[in-house]
Amino acid sequence: MYTLLLVDDEEEVTRIIAKKVKWNDLGFSVTGHANNGLKALEMLEEMQPDVVMTDIRMPYMDGLELCGQIREKYPATKLVLFTGFDDFEYAKEAVHLEIEEYVLKPLNAAEITKVFEDLKKKLDQEINEKYLTNYQIDFTGPLYGCVLIHASKTQVPKDMDPQLVAISVDKQAGERLEQKWKAKRFNYLGDTVMIVQLESEKEVSELTDSCDRFCKYVHHMIGAVVTVGVGQICDNIPDLVKSYQSAREAVSYRVLYGSNQAINLKEIVPTRKVATEAADGTELAYLFKMICLGKKPDVKSAVERYMERKIIPLKSLERYHVAVMELISELYHFMVNNELDIQKLSGGTGQLYTLLSNMEARILEKWLLNICLVLHEDMANARDHSKKSLIDQAKEYVHNNYSNEALNLDDICSELGVSNSYFSSIFKKETGQSFVAYLTGYRMEKAARMLVETSEKSYMIAKSVGYTDPNYFSYVFKRQYGVSPSKYRTEYESN
């Protein structure tokens, strides 16, 4: 998502622009507002947004002077000017400033939308070209994805520097994963990011297993505690941004599923769409993260933090109403994004807005905490249901195919569309036994019933439950029941 700074000395203008245009849908996030050019330069130094949209006539420093300073200090930043008709020709003379677009007042949401749709295409294209130029990768695809490798900085071998551990993990990733997945790796925010290429969607499970084995390998060799997040797969380079977001989110799920493994977000929450930053920014994004990953006390703390920083300090009734409207909008967006029941937000948005906007702040906080705890429970239930559904499907597949002597873990995972590592982990956790042990137990149970209910020879029963070698069948049966198949039948008949 690209970032945008709005600059105008009329606060009402920037507020309307931020509110009326569906920035998230366009791929932009409004990171701040400035009411003059000097303030904008201060914010630019901290935020360094991708785009600055500014008026021309402002106190202290006008829009053209601001654009000149931006072009000199931040040449990659895109500039959009909005201005009145009287200044239009004057503004167009400043061709050396390389203004991307001019938008005439009065501002129109449809026109702004069109301008930023075109601008996003241009930014995407530049990123595409940057990848190809900087990394010189032959992106043949046809599918791409991001893998994020996170080495724990707190769980490190004794007397080892965390930075050296991270460097070692990065080097091992290059040696063990790069060539196989036609990948290019680089470091970002302290983690190793790999852009991988795949031939088909079916390779995603293999990629996840490969990354899982890598986690186990580096832990065994150097004692590093590593979590690998496997991002969603895309068919074009600009969508790698979404793949990276989902890979980073997958790594955050280590608090629920543990480290030293690969986590594919699509496997653990199949209906989840890629999270986008909440319009409010840090506070709501943090609250939604706690709903997904935290415990109940974490959700409570996040609600209190949001209220204390975003709602309670408001002194203007109008601002309070706007904040409530944004909260309702983001809650709906979060619930739809995670396929949760929006009926739990009683009434439509209009009715809910009327209800909440008339609440005192502390009453609103109680309402918000209640709905967030409900969503927290729904998310946990959705994860559990997803696991149970997967286990049920696996058992049904075994019941229908146990007589196939070649049936194994690879077959079941291919049928279910998940990685071996993830399936083995949840199957053991949910049933208390490995998949192989369950398959063997089911086959022996079927064999035992056939021994007492039919007169079939032992070798025929062995074949019918998936064993071509009758001697091995007898060995497994005796290990399960303590007696040979023939003795089992004899003892049953004598009793």
FIDODREN-981530 format. One record per residue (C-alpha): residue number from 1; residue in three letters; x, y, z. Coordinates in steps of 0.5 Angstrom, whole numbers, plus 500, padded with zeros to 3 digits. Layout:
<pts>
PT | NUM | ALA | X | Y | Z .
...
</pts>
This chain:
<pts>
PT | 1 | MET | 500 | 500 | 500 .
PT | 2 | TYR | 503 | 507 | 498 .
PT | 3 | THR | 503 | 513 | 503 .
PT | 4 | LEU | 500 | 520 | 502 .
PT | 5 | LEU | 501 | 526 | 505 .
PT | 6 | LEU | 495 | 532 | 505 .
PT | 7 | VAL | 497 | 539 | 505 .
PT | 8 | ASP | 492 | 545 | 505 .
PT | 9 | ASP | 491 | 551 | 510 .
PT | 10 | GLU | 484 | 549 | 510 .
PT | 11 | GLU | 483 | 543 | 515 .
PT | 12 | GLU | 476 | 542 | 512 .
PT | 13 | VAL | 479 | 541 | 505 .
PT | 14 | THR | 484 | 535 | 508 .
PT | 15 | ARG | 479 | 532 | 512 .
PT | 16 | ILE | 474 | 532 | 506 .
PT | 17 | ILE | 479 | 529 | 502 .
PT | 18 | ALA | 481 | 523 | 507 .
PT | 19 | LYS | 474 | 522 | 508 .
PT | 20 | LYS | 470 | 522 | 501 .
PT | 21 | VAL | 476 | 518 | 497 .
PT | 22 | LYS | 476 | 510 | 498 .
PT | 23 | TRP | 484 | 510 | 499 .
PT | 24 | ASN | 484 | 503 | 501 .
PT | 25 | ASP | 481 | 501 | 495 .
PT | 26 | LEU | 486 | 505 | 491 .
PT | 27 | GLY | 492 | 502 | 494 .
PT | 28 | PHE | 494 | 508 | 498 .
PT | 29 | SER | 494 | 510 | 506 .
PT | 30 | VAL | 493 | 517 | 508 .
PT | 31 | THR | 499 | 518 | 513 .
PT | 32 | GLY | 498 | 525 | 515 .
PT | 33 | HIS | 496 | 532 | 514 .
PT | 34 | ALA | 499 | 539 | 514 .
PT | 35 | ASN | 496 | 546 | 514 .
PT | 36 | ASN | 503 | 549 | 511 .
PT | 37 | GLY | 509 | 548 | 507 .
PT | 38 | LEU | 514 | 548 | 513 .
PT | 39 | LYS | 510 | 543 | 517 .
PT | 40 | ALA | 509 | 539 | 511 .
PT | 41 | LEU | 517 | 539 | 510 .
PT | 42 | GLU | 518 | 537 | 518 .
PT | 43 | MET | 513 | 531 | 517 .
PT | 44 | LEU | 516 | 529 | 510 .
PT | 45 | GLU | 523 | 528 | 514 .
PT | 46 | GLU | 520 | 523 | 519 .
PT | 47 | MET | 514 | 520 | 514 .
PT | 48 | GLN | 518 | 520 | 507 .
PT | 49 | PRO | 511 | 519 | 504 .
PT | 50 | ASP | 510 | 516 | 497 .
PT | 51 | VAL | 506 | 522 | 494 .
PT | 52 | VAL | 504 | 529 | 497 .
PT | 53 | MET | 498 | 532 | 495 .
PT | 54 | THR | 498 | 540 | 496 .
PT | 55 | ASP | 495 | 546 | 495 .
PT | 56 | ILE | 498 | 552 | 492 .
PT | 57 | ARG | 496 | 558 | 496 .
PT | 58 | MET | 498 | 557 | 504 .
PT | 59 | PRO | 502 | 561 | 509 .
PT | 60 | TYR | 509 | 561 | 510 .
PT | 61 | MET | 511 | 557 | 504 .
PT | 62 | ASP | 506 | 556 | 498 .
PT | 63 | GLY | 505 | 549 | 495 .
PT | 64 | LEU | 510 | 551 | 489 .
PT | 65 | GLU | 516 | 552 | 494 .
PT | 66 | LEU | 514 | 546 | 498 .
PT | 67 | CYS | 514 | 542 | 491 .
PT | 68 | GLY | 521 | 545 | 489 .
PT | 69 | GLN | 524 | 543 | 496 .
PT | 70 | ILE | 521 | 536 | 496 .
PT | 71 | ARG | 524 | 535 | 489 .
PT | 72 | GLU | 531 | 537 | 491 .
PT | 73 | LYS | 531 | 533 | 498 .
PT | 74 | TYR | 526 | 527 | 496 .
PT | 75 | PRO | 526 | 526 | 488 .
PT | 76 | ALA | 523 | 520 | 488 .
PT | 77 | THR | 516 | 523 | 492 .
PT | 78 | LYS | 510 | 524 | 487 .
PT | 79 | LEU | 507 | 531 | 487 .
PT | 80 | VAL | 500 | 532 | 486 .
PT | 81 | LEU | 497 | 539 | 486 .
PT | 82 | PHE | 490 | 542 | 487 .
PT | 83 | THR | 489 | 549 | 486 .
PT | 84 | GLY | 484 | 554 | 484 .
PT | 85 | PHE | 482 | 556 | 476 .
PT | 86 | ASP | 486 | 563 | 477 .
PT | 87 | ASP | 493 | 559 | 479 .
PT | 88 | PHE | 492 | 554 | 474 .
PT | 89 | GLU | 496 | 557 | 468 .
PT | 90 | TYR | 501 | 559 | 473 .
PT | 91 | ALA | 502 | 552 | 476 .
PT | 92 | LYS | 503 | 549 | 470 .
PT | 93 | GLU | 509 | 554 | 468 .
PT | 94 | ALA | 513 | 550 | 474 .
PT | 95 | VAL | 515 | 544 | 469 .
PT | 96 | HIS | 521 | 543 | 472 .
PT | 97 | LEU | 518 | 541 | 478 .
PT | 98 | GLU | 515 | 535 | 475 .
PT | 99 | ILE | 508 | 535 | 478 .
PT | 100 | GLU | 505 | 528 | 476 .
PT | 101 | GLU | 498 | 531 | 476 .
PT | 102 | TYR | 494 | 538 | 477 .
PT | 103 | VAL | 487 | 537 | 480 .
PT | 104 | LEU | 482 | 544 | 480 .
PT | 105 | LYS | 478 | 546 | 485 .
PT | 106 | PRO | 472 | 545 | 487 .
PT | 107 | LEU | 475 | 538 | 489 .
PT | 108 | ASN | 471 | 532 | 486 .
PT | 109 | ALA | 472 | 525 | 489 .
PT | 110 | ALA | 471 | 522 | 482 .
PT | 111 | GLU | 477 | 526 | 479 .
PT | 112 | ILE | 481 | 525 | 485 .
PT | 113 | THR | 480 | 517 | 484 .
PT | 114 | LYS | 482 | 517 | 477 .
PT | 115 | VAL | 488 | 521 | 478 .
PT | 116 | PHE | 490 | 516 | 484 .
PT | 117 | GLU | 488 | 510 | 480 .
PT | 118 | ASP | 493 | 512 | 474 .
PT | 119 | LEU | 499 | 514 | 479 .
PT | 120 | LYS | 498 | 507 | 483 .
PT | 121 | LYS | 499 | 504 | 476 .
PT | 122 | LYS | 506 | 508 | 475 .
PT | 123 | LEU | 508 | 507 | 482 .
PT | 124 | ASP | 507 | 499 | 481 .
PT | 125 | GLN | 511 | 500 | 474 .
PT | 126 | GLU | 517 | 503 | 477 .
PT | 127 | ILE | 517 | 498 | 483 .
PT | 128 | ASN | 517 | 493 | 477 .
PT | 129 | GLU | 523 | 496 | 474 .
PT | 130 | LYS | 527 | 497 | 480 .
PT | 131 | TYR | 526 | 489 | 482 .
PT | 132 | LEU | 528 | 488 | 475 .
PT | 133 | THR | 534 | 493 | 475 .
PT | 134 | ASN | 537 | 492 | 482 .
PT | 135 | TYR | 536 | 484 | 482 .
PT | 136 | GLN | 537 | 483 | 475 .
PT | 137 | ILE | 532 | 477 | 476 .
PT | 138 | ASP | 529 | 473 | 470 .
PT | 139 | PHE | 522 | 473 | 473 .
PT | 140 | THR | 519 | 467 | 469 .
PT | 141 | GLY | 514 | 465 | 474 .
PT | 142 | PRO | 509 | 464 | 472 .
PT | 143 | LEU | 507 | 465 | 480 .
PT | 144 | TYR | 511 | 469 | 485 .
PT | 145 | GLY | 511 | 469 | 493 .
PT | 146 | CYS | 515 | 472 | 499 .
PT | 147 | VAL | 518 | 468 | 504 .
PT | 148 | LEU | 520 | 471 | 510 .
PT | 149 | ILE | 525 | 468 | 515 .
PT | 150 | HIS | 525 | 471 | 522 .
PT | 151 | ALA | 531 | 469 | 527 .
PT | 152 | SER | 529 | 470 | 534 .
PT | 153 | LYS | 533 | 475 | 537 .
PT | 154 | THR | 531 | 473 | 544 .
PT | 155 | GLN | 532 | 465 | 544 .
PT | 156 | VAL | 539 | 465 | 541 .
PT | 157 | PRO | 545 | 460 | 543 .
PT | 158 | LYS | 549 | 461 | 549 .
PT | 159 | ASP | 555 | 466 | 548 .
PT | 160 | MET | 552 | 468 | 541 .
PT | 161 | ASP | 551 | 475 | 538 .
PT | 162 | PRO | 544 | 475 | 535 .
PT | 163 | GLN | 546 | 479 | 529 .
PT | 164 | LEU | 551 | 473 | 528 .
PT | 165 | VAL | 546 | 468 | 528 .
PT | 166 | ALA | 541 | 472 | 523 .
PT | 167 | ILE | 547 | 473 | 519 .
PT | 168 | SER | 548 | 465 | 519 .
PT | 169 | VAL | 541 | 464 | 518 .
PT | 170 | ASP | 541 | 468 | 512 .
PT | 171 | LYS | 547 | 465 | 509 .
PT | 172 | GLN | 544 | 458 | 510 .
PT | 173 | ALA | 537 | 460 | 507 .
PT | 174 | GLY | 541 | 462 | 501 .
PT | 175 | GLU | 545 | 455 | 500 .
PT | 176 | ARG | 539 | 451 | 502 .
PT | 177 | LEU | 533 | 455 | 499 .
PT | 178 | GLU | 535 | 460 | 493 .
PT | 179 | GLN | 537 | 455 | 488 .
PT | 180 | LYS | 531 | 450 | 488 .
PT | 181 | TRP | 526 | 456 | 488 .
PT | 182 | LYS | 529 | 460 | 483 .
PT | 183 | ALA | 529 | 466 | 489 .
PT | 184 | LYS | 533 | 472 | 490 .
PT | 185 | ARG | 534 | 474 | 498 .
PT | 186 | PHE | 535 | 481 | 501 .
PT | 187 | ASN | 534 | 483 | 508 .
PT | 188 | TYR | 529 | 488 | 511 .
PT | 189 | LEU | 527 | 490 | 518 .
PT | 190 | GLY | 532 | 485 | 521 .
PT | 191 | ASP | 529 | 479 | 517 .
PT | 192 | THR | 531 | 475 | 511 .
PT | 193 | VAL | 526 | 476 | 505 .
PT | 194 | MET | 526 | 471 | 499 .
PT | 195 | ILE | 522 | 472 | 493 .
PT | 196 | VAL | 521 | 465 | 490 .
PT | 197 | GLN | 518 | 463 | 483 .
PT | 198 | LEU | 513 | 457 | 482 .
PT | 199 | GLU | 510 | 453 | 476 .
PT | 200 | SER | 504 | 452 | 479 .
PT | 201 | GLU | 499 | 453 | 486 .
PT | 202 | LYS | 501 | 445 | 487 .
PT | 203 | GLU | 508 | 447 | 489 .
PT | 204 | VAL | 506 | 452 | 495 .
PT | 205 | SER | 505 | 446 | 500 .
PT | 206 | GLU | 512 | 443 | 497 .
PT | 207 | LEU | 515 | 450 | 499 .
PT | 208 | THR | 512 | 450 | 506 .
PT | 209 | ASP | 515 | 443 | 507 .
PT | 210 | SER | 522 | 446 | 504 .
PT | 211 | CYS | 522 | 452 | 509 .
PT | 212 | ASP | 519 | 447 | 515 .
PT | 213 | ARG | 525 | 443 | 514 .
PT | 214 | PHE | 530 | 449 | 513 .
PT | 215 | CYS | 527 | 451 | 520 .
PT | 216 | LYS | 529 | 444 | 523 .
PT | 217 | TYR | 536 | 444 | 520 .
PT | 218 | VAL | 538 | 451 | 522 .
PT | 219 | HIS | 536 | 449 | 529 .
PT | 220 | HIS | 540 | 443 | 529 .
PT | 221 | MET | 546 | 446 | 526 .
PT | 222 | ILE | 547 | 452 | 530 .
PT | 223 | GLY | 541 | 453 | 535 .
PT | 224 | ALA | 537 | 458 | 532 .
PT | 225 | VAL | 530 | 459 | 533 .
PT | 226 | VAL | 527 | 460 | 526 .
PT | 227 | THR | 520 | 462 | 524 .
PT | 228 | VAL | 518 | 462 | 516 .
PT | 229 | GLY | 512 | 465 | 514 .
PT | 230 | VAL | 510 | 463 | 507 .
PT | 231 | GLY | 506 | 469 | 503 .
PT | 232 | GLN | 500 | 468 | 499 .
PT | 233 | ILE | 502 | 466 | 491 .
PT | 234 | CYS | 501 | 472 | 486 .
PT | 235 | ASP | 501 | 472 | 478 .
PT | 236 | ASN | 504 | 479 | 478 .
PT | 237 | ILE | 510 | 482 | 481 .
PT | 238 | PRO | 506 | 488 | 484 .
PT | 239 | ASP | 502 | 484 | 488 .
PT | 240 | LEU | 508 | 481 | 492 .
PT | 241 | VAL | 507 | 487 | 496 .
PT | 242 | LYS | 501 | 483 | 499 .
PT | 243 | SER | 505 | 477 | 499 .
PT | 244 | TYR | 510 | 480 | 503 .
PT | 245 | GLN | 504 | 483 | 508 .
PT | 246 | SER | 501 | 476 | 509 .
PT | 247 | ALA | 508 | 472 | 510 .
PT | 248 | ARG | 510 | 477 | 515 .
PT | 249 | GLU | 503 | 476 | 518 .
PT | 250 | ALA | 504 | 469 | 518 .
PT | 251 | VAL | 510 | 470 | 522 .
PT | 252 | SER | 506 | 473 | 527 .
PT | 253 | TYR | 502 | 467 | 528 .
PT | 254 | ARG | 508 | 464 | 532 .
PT | 255 | VAL | 505 | 466 | 538 .
PT | 256 | LEU | 499 | 461 | 537 .
PT | 257 | TYR | 503 | 455 | 533 .
PT | 258 | GLY | 510 | 456 | 536 .
PT | 259 | SER | 517 | 457 | 533 .
PT | 260 | ASN | 522 | 453 | 529 .
PT | 261 | GLN | 517 | 451 | 523 .
PT | 262 | ALA | 514 | 454 | 517 .
PT | 263 | ILE | 507 | 458 | 517 .
PT | 264 | ASN | 503 | 458 | 511 .
PT | 265 | LEU | 497 | 463 | 513 .
PT | 266 | LYS | 493 | 460 | 508 .
PT | 267 | GLU | 493 | 454 | 511 .
PT | 268 | ILE | 492 | 456 | 518 .
PT | 269 | VAL | 486 | 461 | 517 .
PT | 270 | PRO | 484 | 459 | 510 .
PT | 271 | THR | 478 | 464 | 509 .
PT | 272 | ARG | 483 | 470 | 511 .
PT | 273 | LYS | 484 | 475 | 506 .
PT | 274 | VAL | 490 | 479 | 506 .
PT | 275 | ALA | 490 | 484 | 512 .
PT | 276 | THR | 490 | 492 | 510 .
PT | 277 | GLU | 492 | 497 | 515 .
PT | 278 | ALA | 486 | 500 | 519 .
PT | 279 | ALA | 485 | 507 | 516 .
PT | 280 | ASP | 486 | 509 | 523 .
PT | 281 | GLY | 493 | 507 | 523 .
PT | 282 | THR | 497 | 504 | 529 .
PT | 283 | GLU | 492 | 504 | 534 .
PT | 284 | LEU | 486 | 500 | 531 .
PT | 285 | ALA | 491 | 496 | 527 .
PT | 286 | TYR | 494 | 494 | 534 .
PT | 287 | LEU | 487 | 492 | 536 .
PT | 288 | PHE | 485 | 488 | 531 .
PT | 289 | LYS | 492 | 484 | 531 .
PT | 290 | MET | 490 | 483 | 539 .
PT | 291 | ILE | 483 | 480 | 537 .
PT | 292 | CYS | 487 | 475 | 532 .
PT | 293 | LEU | 493 | 473 | 536 .
PT | 294 | GLY | 492 | 476 | 543 .
PT | 295 | LYS | 489 | 473 | 549 .
PT | 296 | LYS | 483 | 476 | 553 .
PT | 297 | PRO | 487 | 481 | 557 .
PT | 298 | ASP | 491 | 483 | 551 .
PT | 299 | VAL | 484 | 485 | 547 .
PT | 300 | LYS | 482 | 489 | 554 .
PT | 301 | SER | 489 | 493 | 554 .
PT | 302 | ALA | 488 | 494 | 546 .
PT | 303 | VAL | 481 | 497 | 547 .
PT | 304 | GLU | 483 | 501 | 553 .
PT | 305 | ARG | 489 | 504 | 549 .
PT | 306 | TYR | 485 | 506 | 543 .
PT | 307 | MET | 480 | 509 | 547 .
PT | 308 | GLU | 485 | 513 | 551 .
PT | 309 | ARG | 489 | 515 | 545 .
PT | 310 | LYS | 484 | 516 | 540 .
PT | 311 | ILE | 477 | 517 | 543 .
PT | 312 | ILE | 477 | 520 | 550 .
PT | 313 | PRO | 482 | 526 | 548 .
PT | 314 | LEU | 477 | 529 | 543 .
PT | 315 | LYS | 474 | 535 | 545 .
PT | 316 | SER | 470 | 537 | 539 .
PT | 317 | LEU | 463 | 533 | 538 .
PT | 318 | GLU | 464 | 533 | 530 .
PT | 319 | ARG | 471 | 530 | 531 .
PT | 320 | TYR | 468 | 525 | 536 .
PT | 321 | HIS | 462 | 523 | 531 .
PT | 322 | VAL | 467 | 522 | 525 .
PT | 323 | ALA | 472 | 518 | 530 .
PT | 324 | VAL | 466 | 514 | 531 .
PT | 325 | MET | 464 | 513 | 524 .
PT | 326 | GLU | 471 | 511 | 522 .
PT | 327 | LEU | 471 | 506 | 528 .
PT | 328 | ILE | 464 | 503 | 525 .
PT | 329 | SER | 467 | 502 | 518 .
PT | 330 | GLU | 473 | 499 | 520 .
PT | 331 | LEU | 470 | 494 | 525 .
PT | 332 | TYR | 465 | 492 | 519 .
PT | 333 | HIS | 471 | 492 | 514 .
PT | 334 | PHE | 475 | 487 | 519 .
PT | 335 | MET | 469 | 482 | 520 .
PT | 336 | VAL | 468 | 482 | 512 .
PT | 337 | ASN | 475 | 481 | 511 .
PT | 338 | ASN | 475 | 475 | 516 .
PT | 339 | GLU | 468 | 472 | 514 .
PT | 340 | LEU | 465 | 474 | 521 .
PT | 341 | ASP | 458 | 475 | 522 .
PT | 342 | ILE | 456 | 482 | 521 .
PT | 343 | GLN | 450 | 481 | 524 .
PT | 344 | LYS | 453 | 481 | 531 .
PT | 345 | LEU | 454 | 489 | 530 .
PT | 346 | SER | 446 | 490 | 531 .
PT | 347 | GLY | 443 | 494 | 526 .
PT | 348 | GLY | 445 | 497 | 519 .
PT | 349 | THR | 451 | 502 | 520 .
PT | 350 | GLY | 446 | 508 | 520 .
PT | 351 | GLN | 443 | 505 | 526 .
PT | 352 | LEU | 449 | 503 | 529 .
PT | 353 | TYR | 452 | 510 | 528 .
PT | 354 | THR | 446 | 513 | 531 .
PT | 355 | LEU | 447 | 509 | 537 .
PT | 356 | LEU | 454 | 510 | 539 .
PT | 357 | SER | 455 | 517 | 537 .
PT | 358 | ASN | 450 | 518 | 543 .
PT | 359 | MET | 454 | 514 | 548 .
PT | 360 | GLU | 459 | 517 | 553 .
PT | 361 | ALA | 466 | 515 | 552 .
PT | 362 | ARG | 466 | 510 | 557 .
PT | 363 | ILE | 460 | 507 | 555 .
PT | 364 | LEU | 463 | 506 | 548 .
PT | 365 | GLU | 469 | 503 | 551 .
PT | 366 | LYS | 465 | 498 | 554 .
PT | 367 | TRP | 461 | 497 | 548 .
PT | 368 | LEU | 467 | 496 | 544 .
PT | 369 | LEU | 471 | 491 | 549 .
PT | 370 | ASN | 464 | 487 | 549 .
PT | 371 | ILE | 464 | 486 | 541 .
PT | 372 | CYS | 472 | 485 | 541 .
PT | 373 | LEU | 472 | 480 | 546 .
PT | 374 | VAL | 466 | 476 | 541 .
PT | 375 | LEU | 470 | 477 | 535 .
PT | 376 | HIS | 476 | 474 | 539 .
PT | 377 | GLU | 472 | 468 | 541 .
PT | 378 | ASP | 469 | 468 | 534 .
PT | 379 | MET | 476 | 468 | 531 .
PT | 380 | ALA | 479 | 462 | 535 .
PT | 381 | ASN | 473 | 458 | 534 .
PT | 382 | ALA | 474 | 459 | 526 .
PT | 383 | ARG | 481 | 457 | 527 .
PT | 384 | ASP | 479 | 451 | 531 .
PT | 385 | HIS | 473 | 449 | 526 .
PT | 386 | SER | 478 | 449 | 520 .
PT | 387 | LYS | 483 | 444 | 524 .
PT | 388 | LYS | 477 | 440 | 526 .
PT | 389 | SER | 474 | 440 | 518 .
PT | 390 | LEU | 481 | 438 | 516 .
PT | 391 | ILE | 482 | 432 | 521 .
PT | 392 | ASP | 475 | 430 | 519 .
PT | 393 | GLN | 476 | 430 | 511 .
PT | 394 | ALA | 483 | 426 | 513 .
PT | 395 | LYS | 479 | 421 | 517 .
PT | 396 | GLU | 474 | 420 | 511 .
PT | 397 | TYR | 479 | 419 | 506 .
PT | 398 | VAL | 483 | 414 | 510 .
PT | 399 | HIS | 476 | 410 | 511 .
PT | 400 | ASN | 475 | 410 | 503 .
PT | 401 | ASN | 482 | 409 | 501 .
PT | 402 | TYR | 485 | 404 | 507 .
PT | 403 | SER | 486 | 398 | 502 .
PT | 404 | ASN | 490 | 402 | 498 .
PT | 405 | GLU | 497 | 399 | 499 .
PT | 406 | ALA | 501 | 406 | 497 .
PT | 407 | LEU | 496 | 411 | 501 .
PT | 408 | ASN | 501 | 415 | 505 .
PT | 409 | LEU | 502 | 422 | 508 .
PT | 410 | ASP | 504 | 425 | 501 .
PT | 411 | ASP | 497 | 423 | 498 .
PT | 412 | ILE | 493 | 425 | 504 .
PT | 413 | CYS | 496 | 432 | 504 .
PT | 414 | SER | 496 | 433 | 496 .
PT | 415 | GLU | 488 | 431 | 497 .
PT | 416 | LEU | 487 | 436 | 502 .
PT | 417 | GLY | 492 | 442 | 499 .
PT | 418 | VAL | 496 | 443 | 505 .
PT | 419 | SER | 503 | 442 | 507 .
PT | 420 | ASN | 506 | 435 | 510 .
PT | 421 | SER | 509 | 439 | 516 .
PT | 422 | TYR | 502 | 443 | 518 .
PT | 423 | PHE | 498 | 437 | 517 .
PT | 424 | SER | 502 | 433 | 521 .
PT | 425 | SER | 503 | 438 | 526 .
PT | 426 | ILE | 495 | 439 | 527 .
PT | 427 | PHE | 493 | 432 | 526 .
PT | 428 | LYS | 498 | 430 | 532 .
PT | 429 | LYS | 496 | 436 | 536 .
PT | 430 | GLU | 488 | 434 | 535 .
PT | 431 | THR | 488 | 427 | 535 .
PT | 432 | GLY | 494 | 425 | 540 .
PT | 433 | GLN | 497 | 421 | 535 .
PT | 434 | SER | 501 | 421 | 528 .
PT | 435 | PHE | 497 | 420 | 521 .
PT | 436 | VAL | 501 | 414 | 520 .
PT | 437 | ALA | 499 | 411 | 527 .
PT | 438 | TYR | 492 | 413 | 526 .
PT | 439 | LEU | 492 | 409 | 519 .
PT | 440 | THR | 495 | 403 | 521 .
PT | 441 | GLY | 490 | 403 | 527 .
PT | 442 | TYR | 485 | 404 | 522 .
PT | 443 | ARG | 487 | 398 | 518 .
PT | 444 | MET | 488 | 393 | 524 .
PT | 445 | GLU | 481 | 395 | 527 .
PT | 446 | LYS | 478 | 393 | 520 .
PT | 447 | ALA | 483 | 387 | 519 .
PT | 448 | ALA | 481 | 385 | 526 .
PT | 449 | ARG | 473 | 385 | 525 .
PT | 450 | MET | 474 | 381 | 518 .
PT | 451 | LEU | 478 | 376 | 522 .
PT | 452 | VAL | 472 | 375 | 527 .
PT | 453 | GLU | 466 | 376 | 522 .
PT | 454 | THR | 469 | 372 | 516 .
PT | 455 | SER | 473 | 366 | 514 .
PT | 456 | GLU | 477 | 369 | 509 .
PT | 457 | LYS | 485 | 367 | 509 .
PT | 458 | SER | 490 | 372 | 513 .
PT | 459 | TYR | 493 | 373 | 507 .
PT | 460 | MET | 487 | 376 | 503 .
PT | 461 | ILE | 485 | 380 | 509 .
PT | 462 | ALA | 492 | 383 | 509 .
PT | 463 | LYS | 491 | 385 | 502 .
PT | 464 | SER | 484 | 388 | 503 .
PT | 465 | VAL | 487 | 393 | 508 .
PT | 466 | GLY | 493 | 395 | 504 .
PT | 467 | TYR | 499 | 390 | 506 .
PT | 468 | THR | 502 | 386 | 500 .
PT | 469 | ASP | 506 | 382 | 505 .
PT | 470 | PRO | 502 | 378 | 509 .
PT | 471 | ASN | 508 | 377 | 514 .
PT | 472 | TYR | 509 | 384 | 515 .
PT | 473 | PHE | 502 | 384 | 516 .
PT | 474 | SER | 502 | 379 | 522 .
PT | 475 | TYR | 508 | 383 | 525 .
PT | 476 | VAL | 504 | 389 | 525 .
PT | 477 | PHE | 498 | 386 | 527 .
PT | 478 | LYS | 501 | 382 | 533 .
PT | 479 | ARG | 504 | 389 | 535 .
PT | 480 | GLN | 497 | 392 | 535 .
PT | 481 | TYR | 494 | 386 | 539 .
PT | 482 | GLY | 499 | 382 | 542 .
PT | 483 | VAL | 497 | 376 | 538 .
PT | 484 | SER | 498 | 373 | 531 .
PT | 485 | PRO | 492 | 374 | 527 .
PT | 486 | SER | 491 | 366 | 527 .
PT | 487 | LYS | 491 | 366 | 534 .
PT | 488 | TYR | 486 | 372 | 535 .
PT | 489 | ARG | 481 | 369 | 531 .
PT | 490 | THR | 482 | 362 | 535 .
PT | 491 | GLU | 481 | 366 | 541 .
PT | 492 | TYR | 475 | 369 | 539 .
PT | 493 | GLU | 472 | 363 | 537 .
PT | 494 | SER | 473 | 359 | 543 .
PT | 495 | ASN | 470 | 365 | 547 .
</pts>
